């Protein structure tokens, strides 16, 4: 009997009501409802393409991200979930997340999402300060977040994440603590706390006034420390550099990335790690939609769905990179070491048929001796001191540095 293989799915919804001033994700604002309908239909056809190989896999998690997925009404999300279920077998305890912005949620939409099988919602608050939200280009205010969170609870969601950001222009430690405190009052199961990164090409990157008002490195560092202290004191366990949860509510989908498991990305520009290769979908919206519209009629009376699958993925995949053993070992280390529990020596050996010290002995011993890394039973992990300089340490796990 063949061993069942596992995969996770990422679904990209590239639409927003208004693009945030710091965002460099592949997303568009101002698209018509008709374009969204055509896109969702194309997305469903891409999912359907995988029917010839889907039986080999059980799905552990689904993450619907964007963009702003909650810009779609409950009917469209229901259609997407129906195609996923028709094509793939979902584990009984599969985690199914949708990202949402406050102000895009209402009770009917949330109950529709719940009925479609969504069991986790991630709400992008970012700040409890309305003036800051306006500066960021967010369309919602804090009261809308409160209403959205309460509506999600009423709709039956018992696994909610809230995103907050530090390092924002003009942000003080007092204001940041206020945001964290207000969020914790609602008791979300998970909190993601990220520091703002200024990305080239975004409005923020071109705004000198914004750049001049960013917190100093020392203040940003204090925000990082207060995040750990406050969330820990209120029952949240830090399990990855920027992620905190109640026990048992770690994000399964994120764990897929950090543990090097396979996932398939569906939709415009979506990235995948599947069947030993990394690749992404094409990033031209019109090309993606028209390609899938050309393929869709071929499903009718198609004598060989595997040939259709091969044609479809050939036309929408790009940047295909085989992941050879050295690349996989590197990713195992610098993704796995983002987790507080670090990596498993046994897992490394089972995956790569080598002892971890045979490959990384000198690097591991150096950082363990210096106190930047530590071991406990089978685990190897970064200490607090190591996390502070993690970029330098993780770069040392590249096997070909020349």
VEXDONU-45263 format. One record per residue (C-alpha): x, z, y; residue in three letters. Coordinates in pm, whole numbers, plus 50000, padded with zeros to 5 digits. Each point is the difference from the previous one (the first is absolute). Layout:
// residues N
{{X,Z,Y},Ala},
...
***
This chain:
// residues 402
{{50000,50000,50000},Unk},
{{50137,49899,50341},Unk},
{{50068,50280,50247},Unk},
{{49770,49990,50299},Unk},
{{50176,49915,50324},Unk},
{{49908,50143,50337},Unk},
{{49978,49848,50345},Unk},
{{49865,50097,50341},Unk},
{{49827,49773,50250},Unk},
{{50041,49968,50376},Unk},
{{49727,49813,50190},Unk},
{{50090,49881,50351},Unk},
{{49732,49972,50268},Unk},
{{50181,49856,50305},Unk},
{{49728,50051,50261},Unk},
{{49973,50251,50285},Unk},
{{49760,50048,50288},Unk},
{{50309,50039,50221},Unk},
{{50364,50000,49897},Unk},
{{50186,50321,50088},Unk},
{{50290,49970,50243},Unk},
{{50255,50132,49749},Unk},
{{49882,49802,49697},Unk},
{{50215,49731,49837},Unk},
{{49788,49960,49686},Unk},
{{49857,49660,49908},Unk},
{{49661,50031,50166},Unk},
{{49775,49822,50248},Unk},
{{49743,50112,50253},Unk},
{{49709,49799,50136},Unk},
{{49935,49796,49684},Unk},
{{49640,49887,49946},Unk},
{{49775,50149,49735},Unk},
{{49991,49655,49838},Unk},
{{50378,50004,49960},Unk},
{{49981,50345,49844},Unk},
{{49737,49876,49752},Unk},
{{50217,49702,49903},Unk},
{{50302,50228,49965},Unk},
{{49821,50246,49772},Unk},
{{49878,49712,49784},Unk},
{{50357,49864,49980},Unk},
{{50127,50348,49913},Unk},
{{49746,50030,49718},Unk},
{{50105,49660,49864},Unk},
{{50363,50114,49998},Unk},
{{49902,50309,49801},Unk},
{{49803,49779,49759},Unk},
{{50312,49788,49942},Unk},
{{50157,50288,49808},Unk},
{{49732,50001,49726},Unk},
{{50228,49837,49736},Unk},
{{50254,50282,50020},Unk},
{{49793,50296,50124},Unk},
{{49903,50118,49651},Unk},
{{50361,50107,49944},Unk},
{{49977,50263,50274},Unk},
{{49816,50318,50090},Unk},
{{49968,50067,50373},Unk},
{{50102,50348,50115},Unk},
{{49935,49963,50373},Unk},
{{49852,49765,50257},Unk},
{{50091,50020,50369},Unk},
{{49802,49800,50256},Unk},
{{50219,49988,50310},Unk},
{{50045,49799,50314},Unk},
{{49939,49937,50277},Unk},
{{49682,50201,50010},Unk},
{{49815,49960,49668},Unk},
{{49710,50209,50128},Unk},
{{49919,49719,50243},Unk},
{{49834,49840,49694},Unk},
{{49646,50104,49917},Unk},
{{49913,50167,49672},Unk},
{{49874,49675,49846},Unk},
{{50336,49826,50033},Unk},
{{50192,50296,49859},Unk},
{{49748,50014,49713},Unk},
{{50070,49630,49928},Unk},
{{50375,50059,49993},Unk},
{{49963,50297,49765},Unk},
{{49766,49799,49776},Unk},
{{50262,49726,49959},Unk},
{{50266,50260,49924},Unk},
{{49781,50155,49730},Unk},
{{49909,49662,49849},Unk},
{{50366,49902,49980},Unk},
{{50190,50324,49928},Unk},
{{49937,50315,49800},Unk},
{{50010,50306,50226},Unk},
{{50108,50334,49855},Unk},
{{49720,50257,50001},Unk},
{{50192,50214,50249},Unk},
{{50130,49709,50209},Unk},
{{50060,50090,50363},Unk},
{{49826,49750,50230},Unk},
{{50088,50038,50369},Unk},
{{49879,49826,50313},Unk},
{{50164,50034,50340},Unk},
{{49760,50062,50288},Unk},
{{50011,50041,50374},Unk},
{{49770,50249,50173},Unk},
{{49723,49817,50177},Unk},
{{49961,49741,49723},Unk},
{{49825,50241,49763},Unk},
{{49633,50082,49970},Unk},
{{49804,50175,49727},Unk},
{{49855,49684,49844},Unk},
{{50341,49834,49984},Unk},
{{50162,50310,49847},Unk},
{{49731,50044,49735},Unk},
{{50037,49630,49920},Unk},
{{50375,50042,49958},Unk},
{{49939,50299,49773},Unk},
{{49751,49805,49789},Unk},
{{50254,49718,49969},Unk},
{{50243,50244,49838},Unk},
{{50219,50100,50295},Unk},
{{50099,50363,49935},Unk},
{{50265,50061,50267},Unk},
{{49994,49924,50370},Unk},
{{50295,49997,50239},Unk},
{{49903,50051,50364},Unk},
{{50243,49893,50273},Unk},
{{49971,50266,50268},Unk},
{{50363,49996,50129},Unk},
{{49929,50247,50285},Unk},
{{49728,50242,50111},Unk},
{{50078,49922,50365},Unk},
{{49765,49734,50140},Unk},
{{50246,49902,50273},Unk},
{{50269,49942,49736},Unk},
{{49761,49797,49785},Unk},
{{49930,49774,50297},Unk},
{{50373,49961,50062},Unk},
{{50048,49895,49636},Unk},
{{49728,49737,50029},Unk},
{{49767,50181,49762},Unk},
{{49630,49930,50050},Unk},
{{49875,50338,49881},Unk},
{{50003,50344,50156},Unk},
{{50035,50341,49836},Unk},
{{49625,50065,49989},Unk},
{{49956,49678,49802},Unk},
{{50260,50122,49752},Unk},
{{49807,50325,49958},Unk},
{{49676,49808,49945},Unk},
{{50169,49765,49751},Unk},
{{50159,50283,49802},Unk},
{{49672,50191,49977},Unk},
{{49814,49683,49902},Unk},
{{50252,49937,49722},Unk},
{{49945,50351,49866},Unk},
{{49621,49953,50012},Unk},
{{50039,49673,49810},Unk},
{{50174,50191,49720},Unk},
{{50368,49931,50063},Unk},
{{50199,50296,49869},Unk},
{{50341,49835,50035},Unk},
{{50081,49918,50363},Unk},
{{50333,49924,50165},Unk},
{{50058,50021,50374},Unk},
{{50288,49815,50169},Unk},
{{50175,50165,50296},Unk},
{{50303,49886,50198},Unk},
{{50287,50176,50173},Unk},
{{50261,49850,50230},Unk},
{{49732,49843,50222},Unk},
{{50072,49912,50365},Unk},
{{49949,50305,50219},Unk},
{{49910,50218,49703},Unk},
{{50086,50369,50035},Unk},
{{50049,50244,49716},Unk},
{{49697,50196,50125},Unk},
{{49778,49692,49985},Unk},
{{50131,49905,49656},Unk},
{{49936,50349,49863},Unk},
{{49649,49980,50145},Unk},
{{49938,49678,49805},Unk},
{{50126,50151,49673},Unk},
{{49796,50316,50054},Unk},
{{49680,49810,50072},Unk},
{{50047,49781,49693},Unk},
{{50060,50300,49774},Unk},
{{49676,50160,50121},Unk},
{{49814,49729,49806},Unk},
{{50198,50058,49681},Unk},
{{50089,49646,49892},Unk},
{{50155,49982,49655},Unk},
{{50294,49795,50127},Unk},
{{50185,49958,50329},Unk},
{{50248,49721,50075},Unk},
{{50228,50088,50292},Unk},
{{50211,49710,50122},Unk},
{{50237,49969,50293},Unk},
{{49945,49700,50227},Unk},
{{50239,49713,49940},Unk},
{{50034,49743,50278},Unk},
{{49994,49658,49834},Unk},
{{50127,49677,50162},Unk},
{{49729,49769,50129},Unk},
{{49740,50272,50055},Unk},
{{49861,50077,50349},Unk},
{{50175,50339,49991},Unk},
{{50338,49835,49941},Unk},
{{49956,49799,50321},Unk},
{{49877,50288,50217},Unk},
{{50288,50179,50172},Unk},
{{49771,50276,50128},Unk},
{{49898,50076,49641},Unk},
{{50360,49988,49879},Unk},
{{50111,50236,50277},Unk},
{{49727,50253,49912},Unk},
{{50082,50033,49629},Unk},
{{50094,50355,49894},Unk},
{{50368,50079,49971},Unk},
{{50156,50015,49656},Unk},
{{50008,50380,50028},Unk},
{{49627,50025,50080},Unk},
{{49913,49752,49725},Unk},
{{50206,50213,49763},Unk},
{{49805,50312,50101},Unk},
{{49673,49816,49933},Unk},
{{50129,49916,49653},Unk},
{{50086,50365,49937},Unk},
{{49668,50131,50133},Unk},
{{49815,49755,49773},Unk},
{{50167,50148,49693},Unk},
{{49946,50358,50115},Unk},
{{49635,49969,50107},Unk},
{{49879,49796,49706},Unk},
{{50182,50216,49747},Unk},
{{49850,50315,50153},Unk},
{{49654,49848,49958},Unk},
{{50024,49908,49633},Unk},
{{50135,49646,50018},Unk},
{{50289,49908,49772},Unk},
{{50251,49746,50123},Unk},
{{50056,49755,49716},Unk},
{{50166,49714,50189},Unk},
{{50185,49973,50332},Unk},
{{49682,49940,50204},Unk},
{{49718,50100,49766},Unk},
{{49831,50334,49936},Unk},
{{49711,50089,49772},Unk},
{{49801,50276,49842},Unk},
{{50120,50052,49641},Unk},
{{49874,49715,49782},Unk},
{{49914,49770,50291},Unk},
{{50324,49806,50029},Unk},
{{49930,49632,50069},Unk},
{{50027,49827,49661},Unk},
{{50042,49659,50158},Unk},
{{50295,50105,50214},Unk},
{{50159,50157,49694},Unk},
{{49992,49655,49837},Unk},
{{50232,49870,50273},Unk},
{{50235,50298,49992},Unk},
{{50032,50006,49620},Unk},
{{50064,49626,49966},Unk},
{{49680,49913,49811},Unk},
{{49849,49652,50019},Unk},
{{49727,49897,50243},Unk},
{{49828,49678,50104},Unk},
{{49920,49928,50364},Unk},
{{49694,49786,50072},Unk},
{{49926,49834,50331},Unk},
{{50192,49864,50294},Unk},
{{50369,50093,49998},Unk},
{{49948,50265,49732},Unk},
{{50317,50110,49819},Unk},
{{50028,50043,49623},Unk},
{{50239,50133,49740},Unk},
{{49872,49845,49681},Unk},
{{50146,49873,49673},Unk},
{{50352,50081,50114},Unk},
{{49978,49812,50331},Unk},
{{49938,50086,50363},Unk},
{{49805,49749,50208},Unk},
{{49747,49977,50277},Unk},
{{49705,49778,50080},Unk},
{{50008,49740,50274},Unk},
{{49937,50135,50351},Unk},
{{49804,49713,50160},Unk},
{{49633,50101,50008},Unk},
{{49857,49646,50008},Unk},
{{50233,49883,49722},Unk},
{{49911,50298,49780},Unk},
{{49624,49950,50040},Unk},
{{50005,49621,49953},Unk},
{{50229,50023,49697},Unk},
{{49763,50236,49822},Unk},
{{49700,49789,50107},Unk},
{{50165,49698,49837},Unk},
{{50060,50194,49679},Unk},
{{49658,50168,49980},Unk},
{{49800,49697,49868},Unk},
{{50251,49959,49717},Unk},
{{49874,50323,49838},Unk},
{{49684,49812,49897},Unk},
{{50042,49872,49644},Unk},
{{50377,50049,50021},Unk},
{{50140,49944,49647},Unk},
{{50321,50193,50065},Unk},
{{49984,50297,50237},Unk},
{{50367,50074,49943},Unk},
{{50096,49663,50149},Unk},
{{49771,50075,50296},Unk},
{{50167,50340,50041},Unk},
{{50343,49835,50002},Unk},
{{49888,49743,50258},Unk},
{{49840,50261,50223},Unk},
{{50286,50246,50012},Unk},
{{50252,49718,50044},Unk},
{{49818,49889,50315},Unk},
{{49968,50341,50166},Unk},
{{50312,50190,49891},Unk},
{{50327,49986,50192},Unk},
{{50332,50187,50022},Unk},
{{50006,50046,49622},Unk},
{{50294,50224,49908},Unk},
{{50084,50091,49639},Unk},
{{50080,50370,49974},Unk},
{{50314,50024,49790},Unk},
{{50119,50332,49862},Unk},
{{50229,50088,50293},Unk},
{{49718,49945,50252},Unk},
{{49758,50202,49790},Unk},
{{50246,50290,49969},Unk},
{{50059,49997,50376},Unk},
{{49628,50011,50075},Unk},
{{49945,50270,49740},Unk},
{{50245,50218,50192},Unk},
{{49917,49938,50364},Unk},
{{49623,49994,49947},Unk},
{{49992,50286,49752},Unk},
{{50218,50223,50215},Unk},
{{49735,49985,50275},Unk},
{{49795,50235,49783},Unk},
{{50063,50373,50019},Unk},
{{50020,50012,49620},Unk},
{{50259,49723,50006},Unk},
{{50072,49791,49692},Unk},
{{50013,50069,49628},Unk},
{{50328,49951,49816},Unk},
{{49805,49933,49678},Unk},
{{49779,49743,50171},Unk},
{{50309,49820,50130},Unk},
{{50150,49983,49651},Unk},
{{49675,49879,49841},Unk},
{{49961,49722,50257},Unk},
{{50357,49877,50023},Unk},
{{50158,50112,49668},Unk},
{{50280,50169,50192},Unk},
{{50075,50358,50097},Unk},
{{49956,50045,50373},Unk},
{{50348,50153,50031},Unk},
{{50150,49691,49837},Unk},
{{49868,49795,50292},Unk},
{{49991,50245,50292},Unk},
{{50225,50287,49890},Unk},
{{50244,50002,50295},Unk},
{{49722,49973,50262},Unk},
{{49785,50269,49837},Unk},
{{50287,50244,49955},Unk},
{{50114,49951,50361},Unk},
{{49661,50080,50150},Unk},
{{49922,50281,49756},Unk},
{{50336,50164,50076},Unk},
{{49935,49967,50375},Unk},
{{49652,50151,49972},Unk},
{{49809,49686,50094},Unk},
{{49856,49961,49650},Unk},
{{49908,50241,49722},Unk},
{{49886,50000,49639},Unk},
{{49738,50196,49812},Unk},
{{49958,49942,49627},Unk},
{{49944,49622,49970},Unk},
{{49950,49934,50373},Unk},
{{50244,49888,50270},Unk},
{{49879,50030,50359},Unk},
{{50102,50021,50365},Unk},
{{50027,50343,50159},Unk},
{{49857,50064,50348},Unk},
{{50347,49935,50138},Unk},
{{50014,49674,49805},Unk},
{{49661,49884,50126},Unk},
{{50129,50039,50356},Unk},
{{50265,49733,49935},Unk},
{{49811,49811,49731},Unk},
{{50064,49653,50148},Unk},
{{50375,50046,49955},Unk},
{{49969,50150,49653},Unk},
{{49754,49745,49863},Unk},
{{50219,49711,50117},Unk},
{{50271,50136,49769},Unk},
{{49787,49909,49699},Unk},
{{50037,49628,50068},Unk},
{{50217,49871,49719},Unk},
{{50146,49704,50192},Unk},
{{50080,50118,50352},Unk},
{{50224,49708,50096},Unk},
***
